[in-house]
Amino acid sequence: MSAQPEPETTGHTEAAEGTPLEQAVFTVLDLETTGGAPPEHKITEIAAFRIERLKVVSEYVTLVDPERSIPSFITGLTGINNEMINGSPASRDVLPDLLEFIGDSVVVAHHSKFDRSFIDNELKLAGMPPFENGDLCTSRLARRILPWLPSKSLGNLATFFGIELENRHRAAGDTLATCRLLLIFLDYLQHRGISTLEEVLLFQYGDYDYQK
């Protein structure tokens, strides 16, 4: 049986200023990499799923040549090996298409600091402008909404909510699970009186709270 946070209606009917969540556009992103942090490590796979009107509407998935070897322990974790990425585009060739796909949407990731650090590094290496899209992290949301849950890992949250997590540690499978997690959290927050994108972005940092 899947678990859900139990929403509480607030009786708050006054429309909040800002972008209604139904009109917000999100790009949920996940990367696989050769290791823990740039610049030593590089991207090996990118998956991005676009959410409009609270539904997944399109996706962008590609392997990426990191232009360095993939450590064996990473291959054991992700299944991505050096042969698989042979002939794949380098990050500098992928970035324009990825940025076009993302547009001006809010970028969502689980532990978004990790993913954005790799994108920022690749943009810098390619001589491209810095990444300035809005940032929403489902790990931060989990810490605010479920502070009592011992682990806020994507795998543990997927188990808690009964989200099917296929191809764990591959970008597309993790991204789809993150999409489902995001939509659960947004539905919960709407029931608690948080109805705009701006409120959600503040809420993740503790700068906005549920309506009383």
C-alpha positions in Angstrom: 0.0 0.0 0.0 1.4 3.4 -0.9 1.6 6.2 1.7 0.6 9.7 1.2 0.9 12.8 3.3 -2.5 13.6 4.7 -3.7 17.0 3.4 -5.6 19.4 5.5 -7.8 21.9 4.0 -7.4 25.4 5.3 -10.5 27.2 4.3 -8.2 29.9 2.7 -10.0 31.0 -0.4 -8.3 34.3 -1.3 -6.2 33.8 -4.4 -2.5 34.2 -3.7 -0.5 36.5 -6.0 1.9 34.8 -8.4 1.8 32.0 -10.9 -0.8 29.4 -10.2 0.8 25.9 -9.9 -1.5 24.7 -12.8 0.1 27.3 -15.0 3.7 26.7 -13.9 6.2 24.9 -16.2 8.8 22.6 -14.7 11.7 20.7 -16.2 12.6 17.7 -14.0 16.2 16.8 -14.5 18.6 14.0 -13.6 22.2 13.3 -14.5 24.4 10.3 -14.4 28.1 11.2 -14.0 31.5 9.6 -13.7 31.7 10.5 -10.0 30.9 12.8 -7.2 31.8 16.4 -8.2 33.1 18.5 -11.1 35.5 19.5 -12.5 37.2 16.1 -12.0 34.0 14.2 -13.0 31.8 14.7 -16.0 28.3 13.9 -17.2 27.5 10.6 -18.8 23.7 10.8 -19.2 21.0 13.4 -19.1 17.2 13.0 -18.8 14.8 16.0 -18.7 11.0 15.7 -18.5 8.8 18.7 -19.0 5.7 19.2 -16.9 2.9 21.6 -18.0 -0.4 21.9 -16.3 0.8 19.3 -13.8 1.3 16.6 -16.4 4.4 15.3 -18.1 4.3 16.4 -21.7 7.7 15.7 -23.3 11.1 14.3 -22.6 14.8 14.7 -23.6 17.2 11.8 -22.9 20.7 11.3 -24.2 24.0 9.6 -23.3 26.9 12.0 -23.1 30.6 11.3 -23.8 32.4 12.5 -20.7 35.7 12.5 -22.6 37.3 10.6 -19.8 37.0 7.0 -18.6 34.1 5.8 -16.5 35.3 4.2 -13.3 34.3 0.5 -12.8 32.4 1.2 -9.6 30.3 3.8 -11.5 29.6 1.2 -14.2 28.5 -1.2 -11.5 26.1 1.4 -10.1 24.6 2.8 -13.3 25.3 0.1 -15.9 26.8 2.8 -18.2 30.2 1.8 -19.5 32.9 3.2 -21.8 31.6 1.2 -24.8 28.0 2.6 -24.4 29.1 6.2 -24.6 31.4 5.7 -27.5 30.1 7.9 -30.3 27.7 9.9 -28.0 27.8 13.7 -28.2 30.0 15.6 -25.8 28.3 17.9 -23.3 29.2 21.1 -25.3 27.2 19.6 -28.2 24.3 18.6 -26.0 23.9 21.8 -24.0 22.2 23.9 -26.7 19.5 21.3 -27.2 19.1 20.8 -23.4 18.8 24.6 -22.8 16.3 24.9 -25.6 14.2 22.1 -24.1 14.3 23.7 -20.6 13.5 27.2 -21.9 12.5 29.5 -19.0 10.9 26.7 -16.9 11.8 26.0 -13.3 14.3 23.2 -13.1 13.5 20.5 -10.6 15.9 17.8 -9.3 16.4 15.5 -6.3 19.4 17.1 -4.6 19.4 19.8 -7.2 22.7 21.3 -6.0 24.5 18.2 -7.4 22.9 18.3 -10.9 23.2 22.1 -11.2 26.9 22.0 -10.2 27.6 19.7 -13.2 25.6 21.8 -15.6 27.2 25.0 -14.4 30.7 23.5 -14.9 29.9 22.3 -18.4 28.4 25.7 -19.3 31.6 27.4 -18.1 33.8 25.0 -20.0 31.8 25.6 -23.2 32.0 29.4 -22.7 28.2 29.7 -22.3 26.3 32.0 -19.9 25.6 30.7 -16.4 22.4 28.7 -15.7 19.9 31.0 -14.1 16.6 29.1 -14.2 14.5 28.8 -11.0 15.6 26.0 -8.8 13.3 23.6 -7.0 14.6 20.6 -5.1 12.4 17.6 -4.2 14.9 16.6 -1.4 14.4 20.0 0.2 10.6 19.6 -0.2 10.8 16.2 1.5 12.7 17.6 4.4 10.0 20.3 4.9 7.0 18.0 4.4 8.3 14.7 5.9 10.8 15.8 8.6 10.2 12.6 10.5 11.1 10.3 7.6 14.6 8.9 8.4 15.9 8.9 4.8 15.0 11.4 2.1 16.7 9.5 -0.7 14.8 9.1 -3.9 14.7 5.3 -3.5 13.3 5.6 0.1 10.7 8.2 -0.9 9.6 6.1 -3.9 9.1 3.2 -1.6 7.2 5.3 0.9 4.8 6.7 -1.7 4.5 3.5 -3.7 6.2 5.1 -6.8 7.6 2.5 -9.3 11.3 3.2 -9.7 12.5 1.5 -12.9 16.2 1.4 -14.0 17.5 2.9 -10.7 20.6 5.1 -11.2 19.7 5.6 -14.9 18.7 9.1 -15.7 15.3 8.5 -17.3 14.1 6.1 -14.6 15.2 8.5 -11.8 13.7 11.5 -13.6 10.3 9.9 -14.0 10.2 8.9 -10.3 11.2 12.5 -9.4 8.3 13.8 -11.6 5.8 11.6 -9.7 7.3 12.7 -6.4 7.0 16.4 -7.3 3.4 16.0 -8.3 2.6 14.3 -5.0 4.2 17.2 -3.1 2.5 19.9 -5.2 -0.9 18.3 -4.6 -0.2 18.1 -0.9 0.9 21.8 -0.7 -2.1 22.9 -2.7 -4.3 21.3 0.0 -2.4 23.2 2.6 -3.0 26.5 1.0 0.2 26.9 -1.0 -1.1 27.5 -4.5 1.6 29.5 -6.5 5.0 28.7 -7.9 6.5 31.5 -5.9 5.2 30.2 -2.6 6.6 26.7 -3.3 10.0 28.1 -4.2 10.1 30.0 -0.9 8.6 27.1 1.1 11.5 24.7 0.2 13.9 27.0 2.1 11.6 27.6 5.0 10.8 31.1 3.9 7.1 30.5 3.6 4.8 28.2 5.6 1.5 26.5 5.3 -1.6 28.8 5.6 -2.9 28.8 9.2 
